[in-house]
């Protein structure tokens, strides 16, 4: 840089001196040649600097473009990673709910109103269930029950008018007035009711029967009204209780070969 400054100063002073001499008509060939030589040196020097400046600007443009491309690529990658993380979290949550959610059938009891019992069959059936350990709350209003007897299959849904709260205790589970609402007269062949046996959290109501931990409910089914006939001795009911999320509870019930009482425990 110092070299260029000296050349520029030399050029300016020399050019001025020669201009004065030429103006006064004292110019000679040696001075003119010297002036041309200085001009050539300056032109060569400035041209070299211009080329280097253009190269530097080009490299700067390329460098800035690379930074912009890298920034865009990084933004796209971060956005993609964020989406994948969100989806993975949602999938993990759904998987945990699917695995942990579920209900367990604790017992199944039937009622034979015939006299003597051996001459009839089971007309009313109650399936006691409770949530699996670690399962979140289950809204029984969203539960579907599939039942099959022989060649007939029925799909039952909860009817909120058939709700019996017997959490304080009862001496006759088939004596609740709600059983009459499942009769053929009421025309509810595709409905089941809820019989509350235990509700420590007070979460079970007619409109929102929420089954929580330590709660026990009975699912009330009128076999005669749904299938048109009773469940006779040695008969089998197959099916499942399907939850919105979680594992279904499998129903595989076989009636005893002999009915000796009106209340019958099924396996």
C-alpha positions as CSV (number, residue, x, y, z in Angstrom):
1,X,0.0,0.0,0.0
2,X,2.9,2.4,0.8
3,X,4.4,1.6,-2.7
4,X,1.2,2.7,-4.4
5,X,1.0,6.0,-2.4
6,X,4.6,6.9,-3.4
7,X,3.8,6.1,-7.0
8,X,0.7,8.3,-6.9
9,X,2.5,11.2,-5.3
10,X,5.4,10.8,-7.8
11,X,2.9,10.7,-10.7
12,X,1.1,13.9,-9.5
13,X,4.2,15.9,-9.0
14,X,5.9,14.8,-12.1
15,X,2.8,15.3,-14.2
16,X,2.4,18.9,-12.8
17,X,6.1,19.7,-13.5
18,X,6.0,18.4,-17.0
19,X,2.7,20.2,-17.6
20,X,4.3,23.4,-16.6
21,X,7.3,22.7,-18.8
22,X,5.1,21.7,-21.8
23,X,3.0,24.8,-21.2
24,X,6.0,26.9,-21.4
25,X,7.1,25.1,-24.6
26,X,10.3,23.6,-23.0
27,X,9.2,19.9,-23.4
28,X,11.7,17.4,-24.5
29,X,11.6,13.7,-25.5
30,X,13.3,12.4,-22.3
31,X,10.7,13.9,-20.0
32,X,7.8,12.7,-22.2
33,X,9.2,9.2,-22.2
34,X,9.7,9.3,-18.4
35,X,6.0,10.4,-18.1
36,X,4.8,7.6,-20.2
37,X,6.8,5.1,-18.2
38,X,5.4,6.4,-14.9
39,X,1.9,6.2,-16.4
40,X,2.4,2.6,-17.5
41,X,3.6,1.6,-14.1
42,X,0.6,3.3,-12.4
43,X,-1.9,1.7,-14.8
44,X,-0.4,-1.7,-14.2
45,X,-0.5,-1.3,-10.5
46,X,-4.0,0.0,-10.4
47,X,-5.2,-2.7,-12.8
48,X,-3.7,-5.3,-10.5
49,X,-5.5,-3.9,-7.5
50,X,-8.8,-3.7,-9.4
51,X,-8.5,-7.4,-10.3
52,X,-7.8,-8.3,-6.7
53,X,-10.7,-6.2,-5.5
54,X,-13.1,-7.9,-8.0
55,X,-11.8,-11.3,-6.9
56,X,-12.3,-10.4,-3.2
57,X,-15.8,-9.2,-3.8
58,X,-16.7,-12.3,-5.7
59,X,-15.4,-14.5,-2.9
60,X,-17.3,-12.4,-0.4
61,X,-20.5,-12.9,-2.4
62,X,-19.9,-16.6,-2.6
63,X,-19.2,-16.7,1.2
64,X,-22.4,-14.8,2.0
65,X,-24.4,-17.1,-0.3
66,X,-22.9,-20.2,1.5
67,X,-23.9,-18.7,4.9
68,X,-27.4,-18.0,3.7
69,X,-27.8,-21.6,2.3
70,X,-26.4,-23.0,5.5
71,X,-28.9,-20.9,7.5
72,X,-31.8,-22.0,5.4
73,X,-30.7,-25.7,5.7
74,X,-30.3,-25.4,9.4
75,X,-33.8,-23.8,9.7
76,X,-35.3,-26.7,7.7
77,X,-33.5,-29.3,9.8
78,X,-34.7,-27.7,13.0
79,X,-38.2,-27.5,11.8
80,X,-38.1,-31.2,10.7
81,X,-36.6,-32.3,14.0
82,X,-39.3,-30.3,15.9
83,X,-42.1,-32.0,13.9
84,X,-40.6,-35.5,14.4
85,X,-40.2,-34.9,18.1
86,X,-43.8,-33.8,18.4
87,X,-45.0,-36.8,16.5
88,X,-42.8,-39.1,18.5
89,X,-44.1,-37.7,21.7
90,X,-47.7,-38.1,20.6
91,X,-47.1,-41.6,19.4
92,X,-45.4,-42.5,22.6
93,X,-48.3,-41.1,24.7
94,X,-50.8,-43.0,22.6
95,X,-48.8,-46.2,22.9
96,X,-48.6,-45.8,26.6
97,X,-52.4,-45.2,26.8
98,X,-53.1,-48.1,24.5
99,X,-51.0,-50.5,26.6
100,X,-51.9,-49.3,30.1
101,X,-55.7,-48.7,29.5
102,X,-58.0,-51.6,30.0
103,X,-60.6,-53.2,32.3
104,X,-60.7,-56.5,34.0
105,X,-63.8,-58.8,34.4
106,X,-63.9,-59.8,38.1
107,X,-67.0,-61.9,38.1
108,X,-70.2,-62.7,36.2
109,X,-73.5,-63.5,37.8
110,X,-76.8,-64.5,36.2
111,X,-80.4,-64.5,37.4
112,X,-82.9,-67.3,36.6
113,X,-86.4,-66.2,37.4
114,X,-88.0,-69.6,36.6
115,X,-89.4,-71.8,39.3
116,X,-87.8,-74.2,39.7
117,X,-84.6,-72.7,38.2
118,X,-83.7,-75.8,36.3
119,X,-86.8,-75.4,34.1
120,X,-85.8,-72.0,32.8
121,X,-82.6,-70.1,32.0
122,X,-80.7,-67.0,32.7
123,X,-82.5,-63.9,31.7
124,X,-80.5,-61.1,33.4
125,X,-76.8,-61.0,33.4
126,X,-74.4,-58.7,35.3
127,X,-70.7,-58.5,34.4
128,X,-68.6,-56.9,37.2
129,X,-65.5,-55.0,35.9
130,X,-62.8,-52.7,37.3
131,X,-60.0,-50.8,35.6
132,X,-56.6,-52.4,35.1
133,X,-53.8,-51.3,37.5
134,X,-52.3,-48.1,36.2
135,X,-55.1,-47.6,33.8
136,X,-56.4,-44.0,33.3
137,X,-60.1,-43.2,33.9
138,X,-62.6,-44.9,31.6
139,X,-65.9,-43.3,30.5
140,X,-68.3,-46.2,30.2
141,X,-70.5,-44.1,28.0
142,X,-67.9,-44.5,25.3
143,X,-67.7,-48.3,25.8
144,X,-69.1,-50.8,23.3
145,X,-69.9,-54.4,24.3
146,X,-70.1,-57.2,21.7
147,X,-71.9,-60.4,22.7
148,X,-72.6,-63.6,20.8
149,X,-74.8,-66.5,21.7
150,X,-74.8,-69.3,19.1
151,X,-75.3,-67.7,15.7
152,X,-76.5,-64.3,17.0
153,X,-74.2,-61.4,17.8
154,X,-75.3,-58.1,19.4
155,X,-73.6,-54.8,19.9
156,X,-74.7,-53.0,23.0
157,X,-74.2,-49.4,24.1
158,X,-74.7,-47.6,27.5
159,X,-78.2,-46.2,28.1
160,X,-77.9,-43.4,30.7
161,X,-81.4,-44.0,32.0
162,X,-80.3,-47.4,33.2
163,X,-78.1,-46.4,36.1
164,X,-78.2,-48.0,39.6
165,X,-76.0,-46.5,42.3
166,X,-75.7,-49.3,44.9
167,X,-72.3,-48.2,46.3
168,X,-73.7,-48.1,49.8
169,X,-74.6,-51.8,49.5
170,X,-77.6,-54.0,48.6
171,X,-79.1,-57.3,49.6
172,X,-80.3,-58.2,46.1
173,X,-78.4,-57.0,43.0
174,X,-81.2,-58.2,40.7
175,X,-83.8,-56.4,42.8
176,X,-82.9,-52.9,41.5
177,X,-85.7,-51.2,39.7
178,X,-83.5,-50.3,36.7
179,X,-83.6,-53.9,35.6
180,X,-87.2,-53.3,34.4
181,X,-85.9,-50.7,32.0
182,X,-84.0,-53.4,30.1
183,X,-87.2,-55.5,29.6
184,X,-88.8,-56.2,26.3
185,X,-91.5,-53.9,27.2
186,X,-89.1,-50.9,27.3
187,X,-87.7,-51.9,23.9
188,X,-84.0,-51.6,24.8
189,X,-82.5,-54.7,23.1
190,X,-79.2,-52.9,22.2
191,X,-78.7,-51.2,25.6
192,X,-76.8,-52.1,28.7
193,X,-77.0,-50.4,32.1
194,X,-74.4,-49.6,34.8
195,X,-74.7,-51.0,38.4
196,X,-72.3,-49.1,40.8
197,X,-70.9,-51.5,43.4
198,X,-68.0,-49.3,44.6
199,X,-67.2,-45.6,43.9
200,X,-64.7,-44.2,46.3
201,X,-64.0,-41.1,44.1
202,X,-67.7,-40.4,43.5
203,X,-66.9,-40.2,39.7
204,X,-69.8,-42.4,38.5
205,X,-72.9,-40.5,37.5
206,X,-75.7,-41.4,35.1
207,X,-74.6,-39.1,32.4
208,X,-70.8,-39.5,33.0
209,X,-70.1,-42.9,34.4
210,X,-66.3,-42.4,34.8
211,X,-64.6,-45.6,36.0
212,X,-61.5,-44.8,38.1
213,X,-59.1,-46.8,40.2
214,X,-60.7,-48.8,43.0
215,X,-64.1,-48.4,41.4
216,X,-66.2,-51.5,40.6
217,X,-69.3,-51.5,38.4
218,X,-71.6,-54.2,37.0
219,X,-72.6,-54.1,33.3
220,X,-76.3,-55.0,33.2
221,X,-77.6,-57.0,30.3
222,X,-81.0,-58.5,29.6
223,X,-80.2,-61.7,27.7
224,X,-83.8,-62.5,26.8
225,X,-84.5,-59.0,25.5
226,X,-81.3,-58.9,23.4
227,X,-81.2,-62.4,22.0
228,X,-84.8,-63.4,22.2
229,X,-84.2,-66.4,24.5
230,X,-82.5,-67.2,27.8
231,X,-79.1,-68.5,28.4
232,X,-79.7,-72.2,29.2
233,X,-77.6,-74.7,31.1
234,X,-74.2,-75.3,29.6
235,X,-74.7,-72.3,27.3
236,X,-71.9,-70.0,26.3
237,X,-71.6,-66.3,25.7
238,X,-68.6,-64.9,23.8
239,X,-67.6,-61.4,23.1
240,X,-65.6,-58.4,24.3
241,X,-65.9,-55.0,26.0
242,X,-64.3,-52.5,23.6
243,X,-62.7,-49.3,24.9
244,X,-62.0,-46.1,22.9
245,X,-58.3,-46.5,23.8
246,X,-56.9,-49.6,25.4
247,X,-57.1,-53.4,25.3
248,X,-60.6,-54.9,25.1
249,X,-61.8,-57.2,27.9
250,X,-62.5,-60.6,26.5
251,X,-65.8,-62.3,27.5
252,X,-65.9,-66.1,27.5
253,X,-68.8,-67.2,29.8
254,X,-70.1,-70.7,30.2
255,X,-73.2,-71.4,32.3
256,X,-73.2,-74.4,34.7
257,X,-74.9,-77.6,33.5
258,X,-77.3,-77.5,36.5
259,X,-79.1,-74.5,37.9
260,X,-80.0,-75.0,41.6
261,X,-80.6,-71.5,42.6
262,X,-81.9,-68.3,41.0
263,X,-78.6,-66.5,41.4
264,X,-76.0,-68.3,39.3
265,X,-72.2,-67.6,39.2
266,X,-70.8,-68.1,35.7
267,X,-67.2,-69.0,34.8
